[in-house]
Structure formats: structure tokens, C-alpha cells
Amino acid sequence: MARPVAKRILVLHGPNLNLLGTREPAVYGRTTLRELDRRIQRHAAARGVEAVCRQSNHEGQLIDWIQSAGREGFGAIVMNPGALTHYSMGLRDAVSAVPVPVVEVHLSNIHAREEFRRHSVIAAVAQGQISGFGPASYLLGLDAALEAATGRPARRAR
């Protein structure tokens, strides 16, 4: 049986992503978080879904949002956990505990960076991981999340 169409996707940005555009532009680019969110929302709208973007520097807030995603009507989550990727068992457990598919994304290729950034504690419980494509990582992640939520490839709305 096909899964229902996901009408809403939650996009979570972790610690320090509010500094996009000015923080290490050689690594993270010059796109601001506001510009990235608009791009994500346009991409989602073109697929007939709504993307709700949220950012927090606080682990507990991210956990609360993950835990409430299903109750809030989100069909999937796209998440860049930032530095929490590498050590947050709390985020890992939240992702593992919810029935909503989660796609982990990163702007930079975490596997080509410092040794401590090459391991994600989230990856093992996420639907998948996309990294290294700059802002397009989020767009690819949104398409993957839609496919995970519906069982069908994401397509542009007609």
C-alpha cells in the first residue's frame, strides 16, 4: 500500500547555521540562512508541499521539534545537526524514536574534513545522509525525504 502524500516537511538547522553567509565562507559559502530557507521553500512548493524551516543553537529545542514533528503533521524531516552530528546521543535517540523519516544533510562534505567531523552519530538512524553539495544538499535532502515519506520519487507539481 502506498504511503500518503507528505504535505509538510520540517527542515531543521542546528547550531551556528544562523551564521551562514559570514561564517567560514570558504567552507559554507556566502548564502545566508534566510536565503537558504527561501530556496528550500520554493523547491518544496514546486513539489506541492510546504517546507517549514527552523533553526536553533540549542540541542533540547531540536529534540523537542523532532519529537513533535508527527503530531504537527510533518511527513518527514530534513536536518542539518551542525556540530551536534558528531556527538549528540540525544538527537540520535530522538531521530530513532520517531516514525517520521529523517534525512541528514550537510553543506560541506563532512567525510573530507577534519577527522572528528567524519563520523555522524545520526547517520545510523537516519533514512540517509547527503553532504558536500552546498545549499543543494538541502534540496536533494528534501526530495529524498519526500520519497521516503511517500514511497514515490519527488516530482515537480503540475
N, C-alpha and C positions, 0 to 999 in steps of 0.2 A: 504494500500500500504506500502511495506517495505521501511524503510529509506535507503539511500545509505550507502555503507560501509565507515566507517571513516578511512582514510589513515594516518592521522596525529593527534596526541594527544598532547596538550600543558600541561606541568607539571610545576606548579609554586610553588616555595618555598619562603615563606615570611621572615620577619626579624629574624635575628640571626641563621637561619638554615645553613648559611655558616660556623658556628662554630661547626657543628656536628662532633662528634668524640672526641672533647675535652670539650664541654660544658655539664656539669652535666651528665656524662656518666651513672650514676645510673638511671637517668630518660630517657635519649635519646639514650643510647647505645654508642658504640665505632665506629660505621660505619660512615665514613666521607661522606660529601655531594657528593664528586666525586665518591666514591664507590657506593653510593645510586643511583646516576644518571646512572651509568653503568648498575646496576642491573635492573633499570626501563627500560632502552633502550633494554637490552637483552630480558626482559619479553615482551615488545611491539613487538620486531622483531619476536619473536616466535609466535605471533598472527597476523603477516603480516602487522603491522602498524609501523609507526615511532613515537617515543616519543621525543619531543623537550623540554629539561629541562632548566628552567631559575630561577635565584634567585635574589631577591632584598631586601634591607633593607628599601626601600622607597615605601610608600603607593601609591603615584601617579604613579610610574613606574608599579606596579602591576595592577592598574586600567587601564592604557594605554594598557597593554598586554591583559587584559580581553576584553576590548572594541574592539581591533583589531583582536582577535582570528578568528572570522568568515572570515574576509577579507583576513587573512593569510592562510586560508584553513584548519584550525583545526576543527575537527569534535566534539571535546569535550575537557574539561579542568579538570585536577586533580590538586587540590590546597590545600596546607597547608599554611593557612594565618598566622601561628605563633600567636604572641600576638594580632595581628590585629583581630583575630577571635572574640574577646570579646567586641570590641568597635568600629570597623570601619564601620560606616554607608556608607562611600564612596565605600568600597569594596562590601558591601551588595548591594548597588544600582547598581553597575557595573554588578554584577552577575545577578541581577534581570532584567537588561536591555538587556542582550544579549540572542540570540536564541540558543546559544551553551550550551549543558548540562554541569553542573559543579558538580563535586564530591569533597566534602571537606574531607580531610584526616588529621590525627594527629598520630604521632609516639606513644605518651603516651595516656592513657585513660583519657581524659580531665574531664570526669564525676566522676573520683575517686581521683581528685586532689583538690587543694585549691578551696574554694567556688567561687572566682572570675573567675576561669578557666572553670567552669561548664556550662556557658552559651555561646552560639555562636550566634552572630547576623547574621551569614552567613547561618546557617543550614536551616532556614525557606525558603530561596530562592534557595538553592542548590538542586540538584537531590537527594542527600543523603549524609550521613556522615559515615566515617569509622575511628575508633580510637582505640588505645591500642594494636596494633599488631606490633609495631616497624616498621622496613622497609617494612614488608609485608603489612602494611596499604596502602602504595602506590601501590603495585601490585594488591591488592584487589580493590583499587580505580580505577586503570586503567581498570581492567576487567569490573567493574560496569560502568565506563564511556563509554566503547565500547558498552556495552549492551544498555545503554541509547541513544547512538548516532545511533545505527543501528536497535534496536528493537530485536536483537538476542544475545544470550549468547556469550561471547568471547571464542574463541577456538584457540588452537594452529594451526598455519599454517601448511599445509601439504607439 
